Amino acid sequence: MEKNITTTRSGMAAPGQLQLDLDTDFHFQHVADALPGINLGLTRRPRTKLATILREFLRGRNMNRFEAEAHNDHCLHSTVSTLQNGYGIQIERMFETVPCLRGRRTVRCKRYWFDASQDNITAAWALLGRLERRA
């Protein structure tokens, strides 16, 4: 039996149907892969990782490569490089040491955050708008 999942932005779902918020950073394909027989009925593709990470930076989040995993970015340094070198968005960075192996060891990695100058903010919002129109 095929089940339907309603995707709406109005906050209303038909009785007996699951509602998914398309504006969240959620990869719907993972649901489809994990639950065969469910028709997601999506009207647009999920947000790209570039748009997802840029949105997180614009929200004031800073992150290292391990924290970026929660946003399905397995190669944060590459995403930051694309934002900076490909689109001119300025991202600040510094090295930090974080625990690994259940605290028995540490690893050195970079923490990234958005340069909050007005020109950079304007450019980042414009880029995010273009990226999300493509999705």
Backbone torsions as a table, in degrees:
resi	resn	phi	psi	omega
1	MET	NA	130.1	-179.5
2	GLU	-89.4	130.9	178.6
3	LYS	-102.9	151.9	178.4
4	ASN	-112.7	142.7	175.2
5	ILE	-118.1	126.6	-178.9
6	THR	-87.2	134.5	175.7
7	THR	-114.9	114.8	-177.8
8	THR	-135.4	162.8	172.6
9	ARG	-112.1	-5.1	-175.2
10	SER	-81.5	-14.2	-177.4
11	GLY	87.7	1.8	-178.6
12	MET	-114.8	133.9	174.7
13	ALA	-126.7	152.0	178.1
14	ALA	-64.1	148.6	179.1
15	PRO	-56.1	136.5	178.3
16	GLY	81.2	6.1	179.8
17	GLN	-116.0	147.2	178.2
18	LEU	-84.3	136.0	180.0
19	GLN	-103.9	132.9	174.5
20	LEU	-115.2	137.5	179.0
21	ASP	-90.2	113.9	-177.9
22	LEU	-70.8	-13.8	-177.9
23	ASP	-87.9	-0.4	178.7
24	THR	-89.5	160.4	178.5
25	ASP	-85.9	74.9	-176.0
26	PHE	-127.0	135.1	-179.4
27	HIS	-93.3	101.7	-175.5
28	PHE	-62.6	-28.9	-178.9
29	GLN	-61.7	-32.1	178.1
30	HIS	-63.0	-37.7	177.5
31	VAL	-66.0	-45.5	-178.9
32	ALA	-62.8	-39.0	179.4
33	ASP	-68.7	-37.7	-175.6
34	ALA	-80.0	-26.6	-176.1
35	LEU	-124.2	78.8	-178.7
36	PRO	-61.3	146.6	179.0
37	GLY	93.5	-0.3	178.9
38	ILE	-103.4	128.5	177.0
39	ASN	-94.2	114.9	-177.5
40	LEU	-78.1	-27.0	178.1
41	GLY	56.7	44.8	-177.2
42	LEU	-74.0	144.1	178.1
43	THR	-101.3	-10.6	176.4
44	ARG	-151.5	161.6	179.8
45	ARG	-75.3	157.3	175.9
46	PRO	-64.5	156.0	178.4
47	ARG	-60.5	143.3	177.9
48	THR	-71.5	160.8	179.7
49	LYS	-66.5	-32.4	177.4
50	LEU	-61.3	-45.9	178.7
51	ALA	-67.5	-38.4	-179.9
52	THR	-62.3	-48.0	-178.7
53	ILE	-68.1	-41.3	178.0
54	LEU	-61.1	-42.4	178.1
55	ARG	-61.8	-41.5	178.3
56	GLU	-62.8	-42.3	177.0
57	PHE	-63.2	-41.6	179.6
58	LEU	-66.4	-25.4	175.9
59	ARG	-77.4	-2.6	178.6
60	GLY	95.0	6.0	-179.3
61	ARG	-77.3	141.3	168.6
62	ASN	-116.4	151.7	-175.7
63	MET	-157.4	157.3	170.4
64	ASN	-108.0	-179.5	-173.9
65	ARG	-64.3	-27.7	179.8
66	PHE	-74.7	-38.5	177.8
67	GLU	-70.6	-28.5	178.9
68	ALA	-68.5	-20.9	177.0
69	GLU	-58.0	-33.3	179.3
70	ALA	-65.1	-17.3	178.8
71	HIS	-108.5	20.0	178.2
72	ASN	61.0	30.4	173.7
73	ASP	-109.1	110.7	-176.4
74	HIS	-95.2	-0.5	-175.6
75	CYS	-145.7	63.3	-172.8
76	LEU	-57.4	-38.8	-178.4
77	HIS	-60.7	-33.9	177.8
78	SER	-71.2	-40.9	177.4
79	THR	-63.2	-43.6	178.1
80	VAL	-63.1	-41.1	178.3
81	SER	-62.3	-41.0	177.7
82	THR	-63.8	-44.0	178.6
83	LEU	-60.9	-43.2	-175.3
84	GLN	-79.2	-52.4	-174.5
85	ASN	-82.4	-31.2	-178.1
86	GLY	-87.7	-30.9	-174.1
87	TYR	-124.6	-3.3	176.4
88	GLY	76.2	15.7	177.8
89	ILE	-83.0	127.3	-176.9
90	GLN	-86.8	123.7	178.8
91	ILE	-121.0	126.1	177.6
92	GLU	-84.6	159.2	-178.8
93	ARG	-156.0	155.2	172.2
94	MET	-157.5	151.3	178.5
95	PHE	-74.1	147.0	173.5
96	GLU	-144.2	164.3	177.0
97	THR	-113.8	127.4	-178.9
98	VAL	-123.5	149.8	179.6
99	PRO	-72.1	149.5	174.1
100	CYS	-145.4	175.9	-178.4
101	LEU	50.7	49.8	179.4
102	ARG	55.4	36.7	175.9
103	GLY	85.9	-0.5	-179.1
104	ARG	-79.2	-20.2	-179.0
105	ARG	-138.7	172.7	173.8
106	THR	-129.9	160.3	176.7
107	VAL	-136.4	145.0	179.6
108	ARG	-94.7	130.4	177.6
109	CYS	-149.1	174.4	-179.2
110	LYS	-100.2	144.0	171.2
111	ARG	-104.3	132.1	-176.9
112	TYR	-114.3	145.3	173.5
113	TRP	-152.0	162.6	-175.2
114	PHE	-80.6	134.0	172.6
115	ASP	-75.9	115.1	-170.1
116	ALA	-88.9	30.6	174.1
117	SER	-70.8	152.5	-174.8
118	GLN	-60.1	-42.1	179.0
119	ASP	-62.6	-39.6	179.9
120	ASN	-68.0	-40.4	178.1
121	ILE	-62.3	-45.8	179.8
122	THR	-61.2	-46.2	179.9
123	ALA	-64.4	-39.6	-178.5
124	ALA	-67.0	-42.8	178.5
125	TRP	-65.2	-37.8	177.7
126	ALA	-64.5	-44.0	178.1
127	LEU	-63.7	-44.3	179.7
128	LEU	-60.0	-40.4	176.3
129	GLY	-60.0	-43.6	178.3
130	ARG	-65.4	-43.1	-178.8
131	LEU	-64.1	-40.4	-177.3
132	GLU	-77.5	-22.2	173.7
133	ARG	-70.9	-31.3	178.5
134	ARG	-70.7	-31.7	-174.9
135	ALA	-74.3	NA	NA
